[in-house]
Amino acid sequence: MHAWLDSTFGLEKNNTSVRTEILAGITTFATMAYILAVNANILSAAGLDQGAVFVATALSAAIGTILMGVLANLPFAMAPGMGLNAFFAYSVVIGMGFSPQLALAAIFTEGILFIVLSKTGARKALFNAVPLTLKYAVGAGIGVFIIFIGLKNAGVVVSNPATYVAMGDLTKAAPAVALTGVIITIFLLIKRVRGALLIGIVLTWLIGILAQQIGWYAVDPSAGAYDLIPATFVSSPPSLAPTFGIFLGGFGEIFVSFSGFLTFLTVTFAFFFVDIFDTLGTLAGVASKAKLLDEHGHLEKVDEAMLSDAIATVVGAVLGTSTVTTYIESAAGVEEGGRTGLTAITTAALFLASLLIAPVFLTIPGFATATALVAVGIMMMEPIGNLKLDDLEDLIPLGITIVTMPLFFSISHGLAFGFISYVTVKTAAGKTEEISSFMWVLALIFLLQMVLVG
């Protein structure tokens, strides 16, 4: 068995062992298992069945991660991406009024496009056509958007007729426990504790259970306050039927009007662009940590890795979940010594095993998963440090993108204003030669979408 694993994954060549790879895979799963509860909570807000989304999340993560391990032999794991799931639920479905079926159709279309572009190498060219300023601005803007959603889901931020938003009642259990969980999670992150996000969610959930036991947290399903104690811990997985294949119904809604078709294109591009940014950025960062880049800074199996990501996105849309992408948490397994696809296969096996304890993940409340949203959002703002903030050509697109995403409650609107502002700034500075043809086209499409659709 050991000889077969060595020949299949090249363990000796990569200076690793079966034991190291398995431990690395377990570590990676521990750091990203939070997505099972978080994704189910977020997409259920868009009207999708929570149990079916949980199964779709686990299966798409497992399938994508297996592909990464087999096709690319890399120690990277995949799952529905943070930010992309928020865009799906809060921007496309709740904000724009699209059905979940149409949003899944956009993701399916994006995934097919990715497969084609991954095979031709055009995906990398498109990524390079977008300036660094906007790549960093988009990541930071999504980070602020996710923080806002996390605080909103926990009741820390509430609507207010006079001021639009306001601080919630912190004497209530949910927002108070959520803020406590955020503090705990940040402490764990600062201390560099493995699995800090998952531990933070679990500890917040346990504090919530204590609040329920003493009567501070009142169970009231009509108000969205569900019992925090699982009825059982092990069971067969929920049915996938409520979400499986429903993306097909979305294609019937695309051609109702020209404005609807235009909006569908911009939504598809928004998924497309953020996924490109997320995947290539993550691959470069984690591969660098694993010392898998050559002397030119290239990753040997980058095309196979991107193809795995593209196929996983299509599979996720068919199953009924938002865009599947490579996770930066894979770096945790790399730091434990993971160097080959065996690490990925181990992580995938644990995602499959999690299907047997669905009741546990599905009982975790929104105020507990909010801790991960806030923490991830904060970490997504890190790329701002790469920009020249004393240069208006960087600062203006950055500021506009970051502000518009949460204020308009839409990643696509933030992208639109960011791209248009970049073209405007460069034109005003007399630097139109720095604007690629791709950027001109995108700015025009976004402008048309804003004028015709809003």
Secondary structure, DSSP 8 states (H G I E B T S, - for coil): -HHHHHHHHTTTTTT--HHHHHHHHHHHHHHHTHHHHHHHHHHHTTT--HHHHHHHHHHHHHHHHHHIIIII-----EEE-TTHHHIIIIIIIIIT---HHHHHHHHHHHHHHHHHHHHHTHHHHHHHHS-HHHHHHHHHHHHHHHHHHHHHHTTSEEEETTTEEEE--TTSHHHHHHHHHHHHHHHHHHTT-TTHHHHHHHHHHHHHHHHHHTTSS--BGGGTB--SS-S-S------STTTTTTHHHHGGGGGG-HHHHHHHHHHHHHHHHHHHHHHHHHHHHHHHHTT-B-TTS-BTTHHHHHHHHHHHHHHHHHHT-S-EEE-TTHHHHHHTT--SHHHHHHHHHHHHHGGGGHHHHHHS-HHHHHHHHHHHHHHHTGGGGGS-TT-HHHHHHHHHHHHHHHHTT-HHHHHHHHHHHHHHHHHHTT-GGGS-HHHHHHHHHHHHHHHHT-
